[in-house]
């Protein structure tokens, strides 16, 4: 199985917040878990892809960059996007297909937007997905707390499928690069 770690919108300003937005829920834990999974990927020779949103910090400066507390591998790939969906208008799917990737482990921000659309699009694009349940975050909405949004998406996306490909939710401490998808087929 060829796999990659896909980290979406783990950008300085998005995670720390700014004058209009607060920091993401449990930011320190999220950063800790992203670093843990990056280290697991490194030990398993799994490539790491970062997707950055060009709207964050207007696409430049320190606020646009991957959070400075995240241990970015020297050989990481960076893909910039202009839409909520990491696959829309980017070379992400072509990059994954050129590497013969069939399993992606997904982490990052924001749960109900970019993470949700990436998980669903990946399965529709012929990939199995492991969403790191304690590896994505968001901020409160007008209706739900960030914690409720995260819990809801972990429940909803665990077992999301399109017959051939599906997503499961596992936590950062688990052996994420030992896929368990076949045991569900």
C-alpha positions as CSV (number, residue, x, y, z in Angstrom):
1,X,0.0,0.0,0.0
2,X,1.3,3.4,-1.0
3,X,0.4,6.1,1.5
4,X,0.9,9.8,2.3
5,X,0.3,12.1,5.2
6,X,-1.9,15.0,4.1
7,X,-1.8,18.0,6.4
8,X,-4.4,20.7,5.5
9,X,-4.3,24.3,6.4
10,X,-2.0,23.9,9.5
11,X,-1.0,27.6,9.0
12,X,0.2,30.0,11.6
13,X,-2.6,32.6,11.4
14,X,-5.4,30.0,11.0
15,X,-4.3,28.0,14.0
16,X,-3.3,31.0,16.3
17,X,-6.2,33.2,15.2
18,X,-6.1,36.9,14.4
19,X,-8.2,40.0,15.2
20,X,-11.4,38.4,13.7
21,X,-10.9,34.7,14.5
22,X,-9.9,32.9,17.7
23,X,-7.3,30.2,17.8
24,X,-8.5,26.7,16.9
25,X,-9.8,24.4,19.7
26,X,-7.0,22.6,21.6
27,X,-4.3,24.1,19.4
28,X,-1.4,22.8,21.5
29,X,-2.8,19.2,21.4
30,X,-3.3,19.5,17.7
31,X,0.2,20.6,17.1
32,X,1.6,17.9,19.4
33,X,-0.4,15.2,17.5
34,X,0.6,16.6,14.0
35,X,4.2,16.4,15.1
36,X,3.7,12.9,16.5
37,X,2.2,11.7,13.2
38,X,4.9,13.4,11.1
39,X,7.5,11.5,13.1
40,X,5.6,8.3,12.5
41,X,5.5,9.1,8.8
42,X,9.2,9.8,8.7
43,X,10.0,6.5,10.4
44,X,7.7,4.6,7.9
45,X,9.1,6.5,4.9
46,X,5.7,8.0,4.2
47,X,5.8,11.2,2.3
48,X,4.2,14.3,3.8
49,X,2.1,16.8,1.8
50,X,1.1,20.2,3.2
51,X,-1.9,22.0,1.7
52,X,-2.0,25.8,2.4
53,X,-5.0,28.1,1.9
54,X,-4.0,31.2,-0.1
55,X,-6.7,33.2,1.7
56,X,-4.9,32.7,5.1
57,X,-2.9,35.9,5.8
58,X,-3.6,36.9,2.2
59,X,-1.3,34.2,1.0
60,X,2.0,35.7,2.3
61,X,4.1,36.4,5.4
62,X,4.6,34.3,8.5
63,X,0.8,33.9,9.0
64,X,0.5,32.0,5.7
65,X,3.3,29.6,6.5
66,X,2.8,26.2,8.2
67,X,2.7,26.8,12.0
68,X,6.2,27.4,13.3
69,X,5.8,24.8,16.0
70,X,5.2,22.0,13.4
71,X,8.2,20.0,12.5
72,X,8.0,20.3,8.7
73,X,10.1,17.6,7.0
74,X,12.8,18.9,4.6
75,X,11.3,16.8,1.7
76,X,7.7,17.8,2.3
77,X,5.6,18.7,-0.7
78,X,3.6,22.0,-0.6
79,X,0.4,22.6,-2.5
80,X,-1.5,25.9,-2.4
81,X,-5.3,26.1,-2.9
82,X,-7.9,28.8,-3.4
83,X,-11.0,26.8,-2.5
84,X,-12.2,24.9,0.6
85,X,-11.6,21.6,-1.1
86,X,-7.9,20.8,-1.3
87,X,-8.5,18.9,-4.5
88,X,-10.3,21.7,-6.4
89,X,-8.1,23.6,-8.8
90,X,-4.9,22.1,-7.4
91,X,-2.5,19.4,-8.6
92,X,-3.1,17.4,-5.4
93,X,-4.9,14.4,-7.0
94,X,-2.4,14.3,-9.9
95,X,0.4,14.4,-7.4
96,X,-1.1,11.5,-5.4
97,X,-1.8,9.5,-8.5
98,X,1.7,10.0,-9.9
99,X,3.0,8.5,-6.6
100,X,0.5,5.6,-6.9
101,X,-0.9,6.6,-3.5
102,X,-4.0,4.6,-2.5
103,X,-4.2,5.6,1.2
104,X,-4.1,9.1,2.7
105,X,-3.9,10.0,6.4
106,X,-5.5,13.4,6.9
107,X,-5.0,16.0,9.6
108,X,-5.4,19.8,9.9
109,X,-8.0,22.5,9.9
110,X,-10.9,23.4,9.7
111,X,-12.9,20.3,10.5
112,X,-16.3,21.2,9.0
113,X,-14.8,22.8,5.9
114,X,-11.5,21.7,4.5
115,X,-11.1,18.5,6.4
116,X,-14.6,17.3,5.6
117,X,-14.4,18.1,1.9
118,X,-10.9,16.5,1.6
119,X,-12.0,13.2,3.2
120,X,-15.1,12.9,1.0
121,X,-13.3,13.9,-2.2
122,X,-10.4,11.5,-1.5
123,X,-12.8,8.5,-1.2
124,X,-14.6,9.6,-4.4
125,X,-11.2,9.8,-6.1
126,X,-10.3,6.2,-5.4
127,X,-8.4,6.6,-2.1
128,X,-8.9,5.1,1.3
129,X,-8.7,7.6,4.0
130,X,-7.7,7.6,7.7
131,X,-8.8,10.7,9.4
132,X,-6.8,11.4,12.5
133,X,-9.7,11.9,15.0
134,X,-7.5,14.0,17.4
135,X,-5.6,15.5,14.6
136,X,-8.0,18.1,13.2
137,X,-9.6,21.1,14.7
138,X,-11.8,24.2,14.2
139,X,-13.3,27.1,16.0
140,X,-16.8,27.5,17.5
141,X,-19.6,28.3,15.1
142,X,-22.8,30.2,15.9
143,X,-24.6,26.9,16.4
144,X,-22.1,24.4,17.7
145,X,-18.9,24.4,19.8
146,X,-15.7,23.4,18.2
147,X,-15.7,20.3,20.3
148,X,-19.2,19.3,19.1
149,X,-18.2,19.9,15.4
150,X,-15.1,17.7,15.8
151,X,-17.0,14.9,17.6
152,X,-19.8,15.1,15.0
153,X,-17.4,14.8,12.0
154,X,-15.4,12.0,13.6
155,X,-18.7,10.1,14.0
156,X,-20.0,11.0,10.5
157,X,-16.8,10.4,8.6
158,X,-15.9,7.1,10.3
159,X,-17.2,4.6,7.8
160,X,-18.0,7.1,5.0
161,X,-17.8,5.2,1.8
162,X,-18.6,5.1,-1.9
163,X,-18.6,1.2,-2.1
164,X,-14.9,0.7,-3.1
165,X,-13.2,3.3,-0.9
166,X,-14.0,4.6,2.5
167,X,-12.7,6.6,5.5
168,X,-12.1,5.5,9.0
169,X,-11.2,7.6,12.1
170,X,-8.3,6.6,14.3
171,X,-6.3,8.6,16.8
172,X,-2.7,9.9,16.6
173,X,-1.3,7.3,19.1
174,X,-2.4,4.4,16.8
175,X,-0.4,2.8,14.0
176,X,-1.9,5.0,11.3
177,X,0.4,3.8,8.6
178,X,-0.7,0.2,9.1
179,X,-4.0,0.5,7.3
180,X,-7.0,-1.4,8.6
181,X,-9.3,-0.7,5.7
182,X,-9.1,-4.2,4.3
183,X,-10.4,-5.7,7.5
184,X,-13.7,-3.8,6.9
185,X,-14.1,-4.9,3.2
